[in-house]
Amino acid sequence: MPKVGMEPIRKKQLIEATVTSIHQQGYAATTVKEIGAIAGVSPGIIHHYFGGKNELLDATMRQLLEDLRMVTIDGLRRSKSPIERIESVIHANFAEDFFSQQALTAWLAFWAQVPHSEGFRRLQRVNEKRLLSNLRYDFCQLIPDRKQARKSALGLAVMMDGLWVRCAVHPSLMGPSKAREMTKDYLRTQLAAYGIK
C-alpha cells in the first residue's frame, strides 16, 4: 500500500522522468518502460497514477504550463505599473529556469504535437489566450488607440514566440537574457510612438 501523501511526490517524479526521457529519446521514442526506468519505478506505477503514457504526457505538458503560469502570476503581483506588468510577462516567458536543455526539448516536442493532438491544441490555446489577455490589458492602459494597443500586444506575443524558438533551437546564439532585451526593445519602440517612456 502506498504511503499517505506519496501521490504528489510520485507524480512529480514521473513528470520529471518524462521530461528527461523526451530529452534523451525524443517524443516518439518515449515509452512507459523508459519513463519508469528513469524514475526507478515499474511501468505499473505509471498506469496506477496516470492511466497510461498519453495521460502522463498530457500531465507533463500541463505541469510545464502551470509552472509558467505561476511564474507569470508572481511577476504580475509584484508589478506596480502597466509597463512593469508587460516586462514581468516577458521575464516569465524567458525565465532562466525554463531554459535547461531538457525543458527546451520537452517544450519543443509538445508544441510540435499540437497539430496532431486535440488535447495539446486545447492547452496551447489556453496558454496563448492567457498571454494575449495579459498583454492586451496593459497595452490598452498605455496606448489610447485600442486597435493599435491590441496590435502591439499581438506583435509582442509573436516576437516572444519567435525568439523562444530561436533560443530553443540555437541556444549558443540566442539565450534568454538576449531574448528578453530584444523583446523589451520592441516594447520601447511601440511605446515611444506615443511618447511613453
Rosetta blueprint (number, residue, H / E / L):
1 M L
2 P L
3 K L
4 V L
5 G L
6 M H
7 E H
8 P H
9 I H
10 R H
11 K H
12 K H
13 Q H
14 L H
15 I H
16 E H
17 A H
18 T H
19 V H
20 T H
21 S H
22 I H
23 H H
24 Q H
25 Q H
26 G L
27 Y L
28 A L
29 A L
30 T L
31 T L
32 V H
33 K H
34 E H
35 I H
36 G H
37 A H
38 I H
39 A H
40 G L
41 V L
42 S L
43 P H
44 G H
45 I H
46 I H
47 H H
48 H H
49 Y H
50 F H
51 G L
52 G L
53 K H
54 N H
55 E H
56 L H
57 L H
58 D H
59 A H
60 T H
61 M H
62 R H
63 Q H
64 L H
65 L H
66 E H
67 D H
68 L H
69 R H
70 M H
71 V H
72 T H
73 I H
74 D H
75 G H
76 L H
77 R H
78 R H
79 S L
80 K L
81 S L
82 P H
83 I H
84 E H
85 R H
86 I H
87 E H
88 S H
89 V H
90 I H
91 H H
92 A H
93 N H
94 F L
95 A L
96 E H
97 D H
98 F H
99 F H
100 S L
101 Q H
102 Q H
103 A H
104 L H
105 T H
106 A H
107 W H
108 L H
109 A H
110 F H
111 W H
112 A H
113 Q H
114 V H
115 P H
116 H H
117 S L
118 E H
119 G H
120 F H
121 R H
122 R H
123 L H
124 Q H
125 R H
126 V H
127 N H
128 E H
129 K H
130 R H
131 L H
132 L H
133 S H
134 N H
135 L H
136 R H
137 Y H
138 D H
139 F H
140 C H
141 Q H
142 L H
143 I L
144 P L
145 D L
146 R H
147 K H
148 Q H
149 A H
150 R H
151 K H
152 S H
153 A H
154 L H
155 G H
156 L H
157 A H
158 V H
159 M H
160 M H
161 D H
162 G H
163 L H
164 W H
165 V H
166 R H
167 C H
168 A H
169 V H
170 H L
171 P L
172 S L
173 L L
174 M L
175 G L
176 P H
177 S H
178 K H
179 A H
180 R H
181 E H
182 M H
183 T H
184 K H
185 D H
186 Y H
187 L H
188 R H
189 T H
190 Q H
191 L H
192 A H
193 A L
194 Y L
195 G L
196 I L
197 K L
